Amino acid sequence: MATESERYQLSSGRSMPIIGLGTYAPLQGEEEVIEAVKSAVRAGYRHIDCAAIYRNERAVGTALKELFVMGVVKREDIFITSKLWNTCHRPDLVLPNLEKTLDDLGVASVDLYLMHWPMAYKEGGDMCPQDENGKTLFSDVDYVETWQAMEDCRDMGKALDIGLSSFNSKQITRLLEVARVPPVAIQIEVNCHNTNLKLIEFAKSKGIVPIAFAPLSTPSIEPSHTKLLDEPVLKDIAKAHNKTPAQVAIRYLVQQGVASVPKSVTPSRIEENIKVFDFKLSEEEMTKLTSLNKGYRGYDEKIALDHKYYPFYEEF
């Protein structure tokens, strides 16, 4: 069961559980998502990570409602994160889309609302709009304008805190120069195959808590590459601690002050992924795990390579 010591303090004064359940599950049906959320909460998770683009927030809301009604947890016990999708960056669309998320989740507010990417896509219609040649259709909305609308959502109490996802250091700096409400957190792809150390340190230096998505890497990596959880170094360290490779990979992040939102719909793995607070990695083990870095990026949103705000042209 998670405890208060297993939380990170946010710059707003609120706190966030270190481990959350990622709900990105494109191949799963609604029932599997519902059962995953219920399994996670019963296993001690108090942070559920959602997003409009996952198209399953209503299923998450169904699970949470059942848990609330049954008295397993109260709403105030659960930290809910969601994300604004790229087709909704225009300022007048931000609040309505947040309200759609709130309606789907069945709650009055989210604890953390993130801008999913810095790039805006053409508004209306499909979430990944394309022209007749299959090229992604962009919008010229500036993410600074989007952020200002998100600040208004925070003022209204519909998002208790706001943050970013997949921004680079220059974009964060530009935003901080004009932000009335600074971001409290940023989700970035981080794992032993993509350590992202410079961006982690940069975010922390600005008072922004880094949250790792894909903390166990991603199955979309080239088949010729060794899967993260099959790395001999990871396996050896796990064996030494009587833990699984997944637990070591998550613990590696915890010891860097990085939260994480591993995703799974398998109850045993969901339970396993949060049991990372009863052991500690040595400095030597941390160094060995860092040495696994290959700069693999599984989630690079290549359909937006030509967008002026595509984030991955910068070093970090």
C-alpha positions in Angstrom: 0.0 0.0 0.0 1.4 3.4 -0.9 2.1 5.8 1.9 2.6 9.6 2.2 6.4 9.0 2.1 6.0 7.5 -1.4 4.9 10.9 -2.8 6.7 13.8 -4.5 6.1 17.3 -3.4 4.9 19.6 -6.2 5.8 23.3 -6.4 2.1 24.2 -5.9 2.3 22.7 -2.4 0.3 19.6 -3.3 1.8 16.2 -3.5 1.7 13.4 -6.1 2.1 9.6 -5.7 5.4 8.5 -7.1 4.0 5.5 -9.0 0.9 5.7 -11.1 -1.0 3.3 -13.4 -0.6 4.2 -17.1 -3.9 3.6 -19.0 -2.6 3.8 -22.5 -3.9 0.5 -23.8 -4.9 0.8 -27.5 -5.4 -2.9 -28.0 -7.5 -3.5 -24.9 -11.2 -3.4 -24.6 -13.2 -1.3 -22.1 -13.6 -4.2 -19.6 -9.9 -4.8 -19.4 -9.3 -1.1 -18.7 -11.9 -1.2 -16.0 -10.4 -4.3 -14.4 -6.9 -2.9 -14.6 -7.9 0.3 -12.7 -9.7 -1.7 -10.1 -6.8 -4.0 -9.7 -4.3 -1.1 -9.4 -6.3 0.7 -6.7 -6.7 -2.5 -4.7 -2.9 -3.1 -5.0 -2.3 0.4 -3.5 -2.0 2.7 -6.5 -3.3 6.2 -5.8 -2.3 7.8 -9.1 -4.1 7.0 -12.4 -2.7 8.5 -15.6 -5.2 9.2 -18.4 -5.4 11.1 -21.6 -8.1 12.1 -24.1 -6.2 10.4 -27.0 -6.3 7.1 -25.2 -10.1 7.1 -25.8 -10.8 5.1 -22.7 -11.5 7.8 -20.0 -15.1 6.7 -19.7 -13.9 3.2 -18.8 -11.5 4.6 -16.2 -14.4 6.7 -14.8 -16.6 3.6 -14.6 -13.9 1.8 -12.6 -13.4 4.7 -10.3 -17.1 5.2 -9.7 -17.4 1.5 -8.6 -14.5 1.9 -6.3 -15.9 5.1 -4.7 -19.4 3.5 -4.3 -18.0 0.4 -2.7 -16.0 2.5 -0.3 -12.6 1.1 -1.4 -11.3 4.6 -1.7 -12.6 8.2 -1.7 -12.2 10.6 -4.6 -9.7 12.7 -2.5 -7.5 9.6 -2.2 -6.9 9.3 -5.9 -4.6 11.5 -7.9 -5.9 11.7 -11.5 -3.8 13.0 -14.4 -5.2 13.7 -17.8 -3.9 15.3 -21.0 -5.1 17.8 -23.5 -4.8 16.5 -27.1 -3.2 18.3 -30.0 -6.4 19.1 -31.9 -7.6 21.1 -28.9 -4.9 23.6 -28.5 -6.9 26.6 -29.6 -7.7 28.5 -26.4 -11.5 28.4 -26.8 -11.3 24.6 -27.1 -9.3 23.9 -23.9 -12.0 24.2 -21.3 -14.7 22.3 -23.3 -12.2 19.4 -23.8 -11.2 19.4 -20.2 -14.9 19.3 -19.3 -15.4 16.4 -21.6 -12.6 14.5 -19.8 -14.2 15.4 -16.4 -17.6 14.1 -17.6 -16.0 10.9 -18.9 -14.1 10.3 -15.7 -17.1 11.3 -13.6 -15.2 13.8 -11.4 -15.4 17.5 -10.8 -11.7 18.1 -11.3 -8.4 16.4 -12.3 -5.4 16.7 -10.0 -3.0 17.3 -12.9 -3.8 18.4 -16.5 -1.0 18.2 -19.0 -0.5 19.6 -22.5 0.2 16.3 -24.2 2.5 17.7 -26.9 3.7 21.2 -27.8 2.4 20.7 -31.4 -1.1 21.7 -32.4 -3.1 19.8 -35.0 -6.0 21.0 -37.2 -9.1 21.5 -35.0 -12.3 19.5 -35.4 -12.9 16.0 -36.8 -10.2 13.3 -36.4 -7.7 13.3 -33.6 -4.9 12.7 -36.2 -6.2 14.8 -39.1 -4.6 14.1 -42.5 -4.9 15.4 -46.1 -5.6 13.2 -49.1 -1.9 12.3 -49.2 -1.7 11.1 -45.6 0.2 14.2 -44.4 -0.8 15.4 -40.9 -2.7 18.6 -40.9 -1.3 21.2 -38.4 -2.7 24.2 -36.6 -0.6 27.3 -36.1 -1.7 27.8 -32.4 1.2 28.7 -30.2 1.5 26.4 -27.1 1.9 29.6 -25.0 -1.7 30.6 -25.9 -2.8 27.0 -25.0 -1.0 27.3 -21.7 -2.8 30.5 -20.8 -6.1 28.8 -21.3 -4.9 25.9 -19.1 -4.0 28.5 -16.4 -7.7 29.7 -16.6 -8.8 26.1 -16.0 -6.6 25.9 -12.9 -8.1 29.2 -11.7 -11.6 27.6 -12.0 -10.5 24.6 -10.0 -11.3 22.2 -12.8 -7.5 21.2 -12.9 -5.9 21.5 -9.5 -2.4 21.6 -11.1 -1.2 21.9 -14.7 1.9 20.7 -16.5 3.5 19.5 -19.7 4.4 16.4 -21.7 7.2 15.8 -24.2 8.4 19.4 -24.3 12.1 20.1 -24.8 14.2 22.4 -22.6 14.0 25.4 -24.9 10.2 25.1 -25.1 10.0 24.9 -21.3 12.2 27.9 -20.9 10.1 30.0 -23.3 6.9 28.9 -21.5 8.3 29.8 -18.1 9.2 33.3 -19.2 5.5 34.1 -19.7 3.7 31.7 -17.5 1.5 33.1 -14.8 1.2 29.6 -13.3 4.4 27.5 -13.8 4.1 23.9 -14.7 4.4 21.6 -11.7 5.4 18.4 -13.7 6.4 17.1 -17.1 5.9 13.7 -18.5 8.8 12.5 -20.6 9.9 9.1 -22.0 12.4 7.8 -19.6 13.8 4.3 -19.0 17.2 2.6 -18.8 17.4 2.5 -22.6 16.5 6.2 -22.8 17.8 7.8 -19.6 17.1 11.4 -20.7 19.3 12.6 -17.8 19.8 16.2 -19.1 16.1 16.9 -19.5 15.4 15.3 -16.0 18.0 17.6 -14.4 16.8 20.6 -16.3 13.2 20.0 -15.2 14.2 19.5 -11.6 16.3 22.7 -11.7 13.1 24.6 -12.7 11.0 23.0 -9.9 9.2 20.7 -12.3 8.7 17.1 -11.2 9.7 14.7 -14.0 7.3 11.8 -14.6 8.5 8.9 -16.7 6.1 7.3 -19.2 7.3 4.0 -20.8 9.5 3.3 -17.7 9.8 -0.3 -18.9 10.6 0.8 -22.5 8.3 0.0 -25.3 7.6 -3.0 -27.6 7.8 -0.8 -30.6 11.6 -0.8 -30.4 13.4 -2.5 -33.3 13.2 -6.4 -33.0 17.0 -6.6 -33.4 17.5 -4.7 -30.2 17.5 -6.4 -26.8 14.3 -5.7 -24.9 15.0 -3.7 -21.8 13.6 -6.3 -19.4 15.8 -8.9 -21.1 19.0 -7.0 -20.5 21.5 -9.3 -18.6 22.6 -6.4 -16.4 19.0 -5.7 -15.3 18.4 -9.4 -14.7 21.5 -9.8 -12.6 20.7 -6.8 -10.4 17.1 -8.1 -10.0 18.3 -11.5 -8.9 20.7 -9.9 -6.4 17.7 -8.1 -4.8 15.2 -10.9 -5.2 13.2 -8.6 -7.4 12.0 -8.6 -11.0 13.7 -6.7 -13.8 10.6 -4.4 -14.0 10.9 -3.6 -10.3 14.6 -2.7 -10.7 13.8 -0.5 -13.8 11.2 1.4 -11.9 13.4 1.7 -8.7 16.1 3.1 -10.9 13.8 6.0 -11.7 12.6 6.4 -8.1 16.1 6.9 -6.9 16.6 9.7 -9.4 13.6 11.6 -8.1 11.5 10.6 -11.1 7.9 9.5 -10.8 6.6 6.9 -13.2 3.4 5.6 -14.8 4.0 2.0 -15.9 1.1 0.5 -17.9 -0.3 -3.0 -17.6 -3.7 -4.7 -17.7 -2.3 -7.9 -16.0 -3.1 -7.8 -12.3 0.1 -9.6 -11.2 2.3 -7.1 -13.1 0.2 -4.2 -11.8 0.9 -5.3 -8.3 4.5 -6.0 -9.0 5.2 -2.6 -10.4 4.3 -0.7 -7.2 6.4 -2.9 -4.9 9.6 -0.9 -5.3 9.9 0.9 -2.0 11.4 -2.0 0.1 14.9 -2.1 -1.5 17.6 0.3 -2.6 20.1 0.1 -5.5 23.7 0.8 -4.8 25.6 3.6 -6.7 27.4 0.9 -8.6 24.1 -0.6 -9.7 22.7 2.8 -10.7 25.8 3.4 -12.8 25.4 0.0 -14.5 21.8 0.7 -15.3 22.6 4.2 -16.7 25.2 2.6 -19.0 22.3 0.7 -20.7 21.3 4.0 -22.3 21.0 3.7 -26.1 18.8 6.8 -26.7 16.0 4.6 -27.9 12.8 6.6 -28.3 9.6 4.6 -28.7 7.2 7.5 -28.8 8.5 10.1 -31.2 5.2 11.3 -32.9 6.9 11.1 -36.3 3.7 12.3 -38.0 4.6 15.8 -36.7 8.3 15.9 -37.9 7.5 19.0 -40.0 5.7 20.9 -37.2 7.5 24.1 -36.1 7.2 22.9 -32.5 8.3 19.3 -32.9 10.4 18.8 -29.7 13.0 16.3 -30.6 15.4 18.3 -32.8 17.0 19.7 -29.7 19.5 17.7 -27.7 17.1 17.7 -24.7 
